[in-house]
Amino acid sequence: MGEHEVVVTAQNFEQEVLKSEKPVLVDFWAEWCGPCKALEPIVAQIAREYAQVLKVGKLNVDDHPELAMRYGVMGIPTLILFKEGREVARIIGYQPRERLLRQILPHLQPQPQR
């Protein structure tokens, strides 16, 4: 896990995600999930590049199945973008970086400089 990502748990979900000042991209993943591992470096890179306007959290569904159930996560990887405590985007399955950003960036303000 990258230095710009936080571990999200049932205990800190409300504080880290729902009450966050910044939008939060939560990566629902598991140790045994191949596509999750393939997505990991992309998510870490996005977390690093957009750290000023986006928080990225990693939620292990094996450790916290109740949160996966609460948000209707049926398959992993699933990325859910929360803004002001509400889901604003959901990305299911492995996606290339550009496709992820196309779904995330419209929800981030202000746009970071490239």
C-alpha positions as a printed NumPy array, in Angstrom:
array([[  0.   ,   0.   ,   0.   ],
       [  1.269,   3.447,  -0.887],
       [  2.048,   6.204,   1.577],
       [ -0.874,   8.291,   0.256],
       [ -3.471,   5.612,   0.989],
       [ -5.273,   4.954,   4.265],
       [ -6.509,   1.621,   5.557],
       [-10.276,   1.87 ,   5.89 ],
       [-11.965,  -0.308,   8.51 ],
       [-15.418,  -0.632,  10.027],
       [-14.055,   1.338,  12.982],
       [-12.782,   4.357,  11.027],
       [-15.119,   4.327,   7.99 ],
       [-17.332,   7.14 ,   9.222],
       [-14.39 ,   9.386,  10.143],
       [-12.11 ,   8.622,   7.167],
       [-14.774,   8.377,   4.453],
       [-18.177,   9.787,   5.341],
       [-16.893,  12.828,   7.26 ],
       [-13.894,  13.539,   5.029],
       [-13.43 ,  17.102,   3.768],
       [-12.043,  15.731,   0.499],
       [-13.688,  13.223,  -1.82 ],
       [-12.609,   9.681,  -0.892],
       [-11.967,   6.874,  -3.356],
       [-12.45 ,   3.589,  -1.495],
       [-10.815,   0.54 ,  -3.059],
       [-12.727,  -2.597,  -2.014],
       [-10.187,  -5.421,  -2.445],
       [ -8.935,  -8.741,  -1.074],
       [ -5.58 , -10.492,  -0.804],
       [ -6.619, -13.375,  -3.099],
       [ -7.997, -11.142,  -5.884],
       [ -5.747, -11.054,  -8.978],
       [ -7.426,  -8.063, -10.671],
       [ -7.19 ,  -6.166,  -7.35 ],
       [ -3.418,  -6.679,  -7.37 ],
       [ -3.235,  -5.495, -10.987],
       [ -5.192,  -2.355, -10.071],
       [ -3.099,  -1.623,  -6.964],
       [ -0.232,   0.329,  -8.624],
       [ -2.719,   2.426, -10.629],
       [ -4.695,   3.313,  -7.509],
       [ -1.46 ,   4.121,  -5.64 ],
       [ -0.341,   6.406,  -8.477],
       [ -3.688,   8.24 ,  -8.507],
       [ -3.484,   8.593,  -4.711],
       [ -0.027,  10.144,  -5.04 ],
       [ -0.791,  12.456,  -7.964],
       [ -4.115,  13.745,  -6.619],
       [ -3.262,  13.755,  -2.898],
       [ -4.206,  17.424,  -2.512],
       [ -7.777,  16.952,  -3.748],
       [ -8.505,  13.249,  -3.161],
       [ -8.149,  10.779,  -0.308],
       [ -7.72 ,   7.118,  -1.24 ],
       [ -8.707,   4.357,   1.146],
       [ -8.159,   0.597,   0.916],
       [-10.871,  -1.608,   2.379],
       [-10.207,  -5.342,   2.677],
       [-13.57 ,  -7.062,   2.125],
       [-12.428, -10.202,   3.951],
       [-11.748,  -8.143,   7.082],
       [-14.889,  -5.998,   6.764],
       [-17.612,  -7.931,   4.886],
       [-20.321,  -5.856,   6.566],
       [-19.143,  -2.712,   4.759],
       [-19.   ,  -4.524,   1.418],
       [-22.566,  -5.708,   2.028],
       [-23.77 ,  -2.279,   3.148],
       [-22.569,  -0.747,  -0.119],
       [-23.696,  -3.639,  -2.316],
       [-20.208,  -4.629,  -3.423],
       [-20.784,  -7.918,  -5.245],
       [-17.451,  -8.318,  -7.01 ],
       [-13.979,  -6.942,  -6.509],
       [-12.148,  -4.83 ,  -7.289],
       [-14.807,  -2.187,  -6.815],
       [-13.879,   1.463,  -6.385],
       [-16.486,   3.767,  -4.868],
       [-15.974,   7.525,  -4.834],
       [-17.615,   9.226,  -1.871],
       [-18.125,  12.972,  -1.762],
       [-19.636,  14.663,   1.302],
       [-20.576,  11.229,   2.636],
       [-22.457,  10.111,  -0.485],
       [-21.517,   7.742,  -3.287],
       [-20.976,   9.734,  -6.498],
       [-19.233,   7.145,  -8.688],
       [-18.718,   3.383,  -8.76 ],
       [-16.122,   1.584, -10.861],
       [-16.314,  -2.207, -10.993],
       [-13.488,  -4.448, -12.156],
       [-10.033,  -3.68 , -13.461],
       [ -9.922,  -0.482, -15.539],
       [ -6.995,   1.261, -17.201],
       [ -5.78 ,   4.454, -15.517],
       [ -7.296,   6.846, -18.064],
       [-10.739,   5.257, -17.766],
       [-10.567,   5.49 , -13.97 ],
       [ -9.581,   9.146, -14.11 ],
       [-12.41 ,   9.962, -16.556],
       [-14.879,   8.761, -13.92 ],
       [-13.141,  10.328, -10.907],
       [-11.864,  13.725, -12.074],
       [-15.253,  15.378, -12.716],
       [-15.94 ,  15.066,  -8.969],
       [-12.683,  16.707,  -7.852],
       [-12.353,  20.441,  -7.298],
       [-10.22 ,  22.238,  -8.145],
       [ -8.611,  20.316, -10.989],
       [ -4.936,  19.614, -10.225],
       [ -2.331,  20.995, -12.591],
       [ -0.688,  18.419, -14.827]])
